[in-house]
Amino acid sequence: MTILVTGARGNVARALVGQLLDGGHEVRAAGRDPGGARLPGGVEVVAADLARPESWDAALDGVTKAFLYAGTAGLDGFLSRASGLTQVVLLSALGADPASDDAITRAHGEAEQAVRDSGIPWTFLRPGGFAANRLLWARSVRDGVVRDPFPDSHSALIHEADIAAVAACALTSSGHLGAAYALTGPESLTVRQQASVLGRVAGRPVRVETQDLDDYRRELTAAFEARGLGSVGSAEVIEARIRRLAALVDRPQPTTQTVREVTGRPARGFAEWAADHAGDFS
Ligand SMILES: NC(=O)c1ccc[n+]([C@@H]2O[C@H](COP(=O)([O-])OP(=O)(O)OC[C@H]3O[C@@H](n4cnc5c(N)ncnc54)[C@H](OP(=O)(O)O)[C@@H]3O)[C@@H](O)[C@H]2O)c1
């Protein structure tokens, strides 16, 4: 049984490939630029772009299950070619809803709907904010000043390894079909608290300054474009993100126990994520 993991360069996909290999499973990693994916040695890698039908056969040949990203152009067409799969695990987002006014939850809800419509048995992973978003602060932490428009905004950031661990369980054990897992980290921390954790890892104090919203918009747009995610960085999505951050000022984000319930081990805290990525911040 070969499991296809698409989006090989992605934080979650890379962690998932490693965990599936460690568990002795047959994995095929697929990405638009598989050479740039920094994958574990020994994994089968194919070049595939879900927006390019000519690349689908190489990805799907002999595969029974697949891990897919919701934000991927070409998802609908790929799903119709992949109708023989016995399971798709879709990386979606907390609150996904095709009828939502919020551009982020609506886009993820539409991707979930496409998977439902495909008739392929599914499992949806619905994480909240990723701890990996803080990699955008790497240079700021090294410089000792983090700039953010909402320093007192909370988030219960989740480690990409925990999302991958839930995905690995869903793909390799029974009882996960039709489940939509809401996933968060174990604790809600403000931007100031997160910066302080990263400062400890970097071995230097980190100050937080309130950032002008237009600066923030420009920075986020540039960061998305640099990662080839121009559509994710659309103005509507950025405004949705700003509204969410503002809504969580001085309000802890509720956490879920789903990582523990599915994997049997507690979700990793932000300090553990920071330690795992210490090299990026120091
Ligand atoms: N960041 C958050 O706080 C957050 C919160 C909730 C949900 N999410 C979801 O998680 C995603 C980010 O996950 P991540 O951090 O693991 O990924 P990432 O590092 O941002 O990379 C995005 C992935 O999308 C894949 N992709 C995009 N277009 C594709 C296409 N046409 N064909 C094949 N693959 C394509 C890329 O694959 P390649 O290897 O081919 O480039 C890449 O792996 C977001 O897009 C969102 O849907 C994020």
The ligand as a MOL file (V3000), in Angstrom:
LIG
                    3D

  0  0  0     0  0            999 V3000
M  V30 BEGIN CTAB
M  V30 COUNTS 48 52 0 0 0
M  V30 BEGIN ATOM
M  V30 1 N -0.3920 28.7900 8.2620 0
M  V30 2 C -1.4430 28.6130 9.0530 0
M  V30 3 O -1.5410 29.1930 10.1450 0
M  V30 4 C -2.5330 27.6540 8.6300 0
M  V30 5 C -3.6310 27.4610 9.4610 0
M  V30 6 C -4.6290 26.5590 9.0660 0
M  V30 7 C -4.5040 25.8730 7.8590 0
M  V30 8 N -3.4230 26.0880 7.0630 0 CHG=1
M  V30 9 C -3.3100 25.3570 5.7730 0
M  V30 10 O -2.0240 24.7930 5.6680 0
M  V30 11 C -1.4050 25.2190 4.4560 0
M  V30 12 C 0.0830 25.4600 4.6780 0
M  V30 13 O 0.6780 24.2450 5.0900 0
M  V30 14 P 2.2790 24.0690 5.1560 0
M  V30 15 O 2.8180 25.1040 6.0800 0
M  V30 16 O 2.5810 22.6300 5.3490 0 CHG=-1
M  V30 17 O 2.6040 24.3660 3.6490 0
M  V30 18 P 3.5720 25.4670 3.0650 0
M  V30 19 O 4.9060 25.2140 3.6570 0
M  V30 20 O 2.9240 26.8010 3.1710 0
M  V30 21 O 3.5100 25.0100 1.5380 0
M  V30 22 C 2.2930 25.0340 0.7570 0
M  V30 23 C 2.1110 23.7100 0.0750 0
M  V30 24 O 1.0770 23.7710 -0.9260 0
M  V30 25 C 1.4900 22.9460 -2.0130 0
M  V30 26 N 0.8940 23.3480 -3.3080 0
M  V30 27 C 0.4640 24.5780 -3.6470 0
M  V30 28 N 0.0310 24.5580 -4.9330 0
M  V30 29 C 0.2090 23.2920 -5.4170 0
M  V30 30 C -0.0420 22.6470 -6.6680 0
M  V30 31 N -0.5610 23.3060 -7.7260 0
M  V30 32 N 0.2590 21.3300 -6.7940 0
M  V30 33 C 0.7970 20.6540 -5.7600 0
M  V30 34 N 1.0400 21.2190 -4.5410 0
M  V30 35 C 0.7660 22.5170 -4.3700 0
M  V30 36 C 2.9720 23.2010 -2.0610 0
M  V30 37 O 3.5490 22.0910 -2.6910 0
M  V30 38 P 4.9380 22.1360 -3.5000 0
M  V30 39 O 5.8910 21.2890 -2.7220 0
M  V30 40 O 4.5530 21.5090 -4.7660 0
M  V30 41 O 5.3860 23.5670 -3.6340 0
M  V30 42 C 3.3720 23.2760 -0.5940 0
M  V30 43 O 3.6780 22.0330 -0.0670 0
M  V30 44 C -2.1060 26.5250 4.0740 0
M  V30 45 O -2.0620 26.7210 2.6780 0
M  V30 46 C -3.5130 26.3060 4.6000 0
M  V30 47 O -4.2900 25.6540 3.6170 0
M  V30 48 C -2.4360 26.9520 7.4270 0
M  V30 END ATOM
M  V30 BEGIN BOND
M  V30 1 1 1 2
M  V30 2 2 2 3
M  V30 3 1 2 4
M  V30 4 1 4 5
M  V30 5 2 4 48
M  V30 6 2 5 6
M  V30 7 1 6 7
M  V30 8 2 7 8
M  V30 9 1 8 9
M  V30 10 1 8 48
M  V30 11 1 9 10
M  V30 12 1 9 46
M  V30 13 1 10 11
M  V30 14 1 11 12
M  V30 15 1 11 44
M  V30 16 1 12 13
M  V30 17 1 13 14
M  V30 18 2 14 15
M  V30 19 1 14 16
M  V30 20 1 14 17
M  V30 21 1 17 18
M  V30 22 2 18 19
M  V30 23 1 18 20
M  V30 24 1 18 21
M  V30 25 1 21 22
M  V30 26 1 22 23
M  V30 27 1 23 24
M  V30 28 1 23 42
M  V30 29 1 24 25
M  V30 30 1 25 26
M  V30 31 1 25 36
M  V30 32 1 26 27
M  V30 33 1 26 35
M  V30 34 2 27 28
M  V30 35 1 28 29
M  V30 36 1 29 30
M  V30 37 2 29 35
M  V30 38 1 30 31
M  V30 39 2 30 32
M  V30 40 1 32 33
M  V30 41 2 33 34
M  V30 42 1 34 35
M  V30 43 1 36 37
M  V30 44 1 36 42
M  V30 45 1 37 38
M  V30 46 2 38 39
M  V30 47 1 38 40
M  V30 48 1 38 41
M  V30 49 1 42 43
M  V30 50 1 44 45
M  V30 51 1 44 46
M  V30 52 1 46 47
M  V30 END BOND
M  V30 END CTAB
M  END
